[in-house]
Amino acid sequence: DQSDQHPLEYLTCLTSPDQSLDQVDQRLRARFTNDIRRWDRAVSFVDTLNWCFTLESTPSFYKHSGWLSFANPLNLVSMKTVARGFGVSQDFWATVIEPLHQLNMSCNDLSPIP
């Protein structure tokens, strides 16, 4: 059980009265230093590859609607597969990435989302 290994921490703006958001952030940063670096490299790779197929660097969902963007191989690869390919741990995925993106995408399973 992971709760025996680490105190329960969630990435949220609401924290318990005995800790500040900075304290939670520092613990998570210390715990996931390598994973954060790997995640940043994965995001940089995805951004670069997306640019190759959209010719647009500004963040926007709508830039992916052009004809060239349909040829992007990332349309066929899940976020988790990319993360694992860059060495992101399952613990980081389950503790940080899933909660953030599940809230953002209003879903409880990110595995099929490219």
C-alpha positions in Angstrom: 0.0 0.0 0.0 1.5 3.3 -1.1 0.0 5.3 1.8 2.4 3.4 4.1 5.4 4.6 2.1 4.5 8.3 1.6 2.1 10.7 3.2 -0.9 11.2 1.0 -0.4 14.3 -1.1 -2.5 15.7 -3.9 -1.9 18.5 -6.3 -4.6 20.9 -5.5 -5.0 24.5 -4.3 -6.6 23.3 -1.1 -4.2 22.0 1.6 -4.7 20.8 5.1 -4.5 23.5 7.8 -1.1 22.3 9.1 0.7 22.6 5.7 1.1 25.2 3.0 0.9 24.5 -0.7 4.6 25.3 -0.9 5.4 22.5 1.6 3.4 20.0 -0.5 5.0 21.2 -3.7 8.5 20.9 -2.2 7.9 17.4 -1.0 6.5 16.3 -4.4 9.4 18.1 -6.2 11.9 16.3 -4.0 10.2 12.9 -4.4 9.8 13.3 -8.2 12.9 15.3 -9.2 14.0 12.8 -11.9 10.4 12.2 -13.1 9.8 16.0 -13.5 12.9 16.2 -15.7 11.8 13.3 -17.8 8.3 14.6 -18.1 9.7 18.0 -19.2 11.7 16.2 -21.9 8.6 14.3 -23.1 6.6 17.5 -23.3 9.4 19.2 -25.3 9.5 16.2 -27.7 5.7 16.3 -28.1 5.7 20.1 -28.7 8.5 19.7 -31.3 6.7 16.9 -33.1 3.4 18.7 -33.0 5.1 21.7 -34.5 6.3 19.6 -37.4 2.7 18.7 -38.2 1.0 22.0 -37.5 3.7 24.6 -38.1 2.3 26.4 -35.1 4.0 26.8 -31.7 1.3 28.6 -29.8 -0.7 26.3 -27.5 -4.1 25.6 -28.9 -6.3 22.6 -29.4 -7.6 24.0 -32.7 -4.2 24.0 -34.4 -4.5 20.2 -34.7 -7.4 20.4 -37.1 -5.5 21.0 -40.3 -5.0 18.3 -42.9 -1.2 17.8 -42.1 -2.0 17.2 -38.4 -3.8 14.0 -39.3 -0.4 12.5 -40.2 1.0 13.1 -36.7 2.0 9.7 -35.3 1.2 10.9 -31.8 -2.5 10.6 -32.8 -1.9 6.8 -32.4 0.2 6.8 -29.2 -1.2 7.4 -25.7 0.1 10.0 -23.3 1.1 7.2 -21.0 3.1 5.4 -23.7 5.0 8.6 -24.4 5.7 9.2 -20.7 6.9 5.6 -20.2 9.1 5.9 -23.3 10.9 8.8 -21.6 11.3 6.9 -18.3 8.5 8.6 -16.3 7.7 6.3 -13.3 4.3 4.8 -12.7 4.3 6.4 -9.3 4.7 9.9 -10.9 2.1 9.1 -13.5 -0.5 8.0 -10.8 0.3 10.7 -8.3 0.8 13.8 -10.5 -0.2 13.3 -14.1 -3.4 11.3 -13.8 -5.1 13.5 -11.2 -4.3 16.7 -13.1 -5.4 15.4 -16.5 -8.4 13.5 -15.2 -9.7 16.7 -13.7 -9.0 18.7 -16.8 -10.6 16.1 -19.1 -13.4 15.0 -16.8 -12.5 11.3 -17.1 -11.2 8.6 -14.8 -9.0 6.7 -17.3 -6.3 8.4 -19.4 -4.9 5.2 -20.9 -6.7 5.5 -24.3 -6.2 9.2 -24.7 -3.5 10.1 -27.3 
